[in-house]
């Protein structure tokens, strides 16, 4: 049974969305693939929140000039900048990945890159339960 983890990740103050995406895609992701080696997830999906330049009517301190395009809810509900989905073959596979990448040397390398563009104090993570998809066929 697949084991799926979601992380909600925020960029550091002063980092644009483009810089955030570029550093994630070009710096962090290749490093994660390198340090995880054979334990890299089956899938590593990034979903970036769409933001527009210009002050929104419900600006937040974290995003005063780059509001999300909120359909339901408030700006404060969407102060994170990306939803990261990691999919593993099993909970045991996730455990191997976690243990492998959290050795002191590897964890320090990953943290050093993340600290350049992520606000790690805002990061949140959760394990998903059942995932059900309906397709238009």
N, C-alpha and C positions, 0 to 999 in steps of 0.2 A: 504494500500500500504506500503510495507516495507520501512524503513528509514535506510540508510546505511552510516556509517561514516568511513573514512580512516584516519589513523594517520601514519606518517612517523617518526620513532623513531631511535635515535642514541645512541650508548653506550658512556660512559665517556672514556676519554683518560686513558689508562692503564688497561682497563677492556677487557678481551679477549671475543671473540664471545661465547665461551662455558660458561664463567661466566655470560655473558649477558643473554643467553638463560636460564641458570639455575636459575638466580635470577628472571627473568620474570615468568617462569613457576612455581617455587616453593615458591616464596615470594610474588610477586606482584599479580599474578592471584588469589590465594586463598584469599588474602586481598580484592581484588576488589569484588569477589563473596560475601564475608562477609559483606562489607560495603554497597553494592548495594542491597543485600537481594532480594526481589521479583522484583526489578527493573533491575536486571542483564540482559544484552542483550540476545536476542534469540540465537545469535551466537557471539562468540568472537574468531576470527581466527587470528593466527599469521603466518606471512610468513617472514622467516629469509633469508637475502641475503647470498648467498653462497660466502664465502671468502676463500682464500688460504694463507698459510703462505709463506712469501718471498716477497721481494720487486718487485712490478710490474713496467713495463716500464713507466706507467703513474701514479705513486704513488701520493697520495694527502696528505696534512699535517694531516688530520684526520685519514687516513688509510695508513701510509707509508709502513707497513709490512704485510698488510692483504688486498690485492686488491680483488675487486669483479670480478667475471667471466663475464665480460661485453661482450655482443654479438653485440649490436648496441649502439653507444654513447661513452661517455668518463667516466673514473673513477670518475671524479668530479660530474657526474650526479647521482652517486650511493653511496654517502657518508653516507647515512642513513643505518641502519642495520636491520630494520624490518618494514614491512607494517602490521599494525594492522587494522583489519576490524571488526567493531561492527555493528551488524544487529539488528534492533528493529522492532516491529510490526508496528509502526507508528511514525510520528514525535512527537506526543503527548507522546508516551512511552519513546522516547529519552529525551524529556523535563523533564519527571518525574525522569528518571535516573539521568540526569545532576543535577537537583535541589537536589535530595536526596544525591548524593555522594559529592556535593560541599558545604555541611554544614561545618562550620569551623573545627569541630573536625575530621570529616571523611576526608576532604581534607588534613588536616595536616598529618594524618596517611598515606595516599596514597603518598603524596609528600615526606615524610620522607623515604619511601621505594624506590621510583623512584630515589631520589637524590643519593642513594648508587651506582647506576649502569647506570643511564640514563643521557645524556646531555640534560636537559630539554630546554636549550636555542635553540637547533636545532630542537625541535619537531614541526611538521607541521600537520594540520588537515584540512579535507575538507569533505563536504557532497556530496555523489554521486547522480547523476540524474538517468536516466534509466540504468538498467543493463540488458544486452542481452547476453544469452549464447547459443551456438550452440553445440550440442552433436553429437558424431559419433555413430549413431544407426544402 
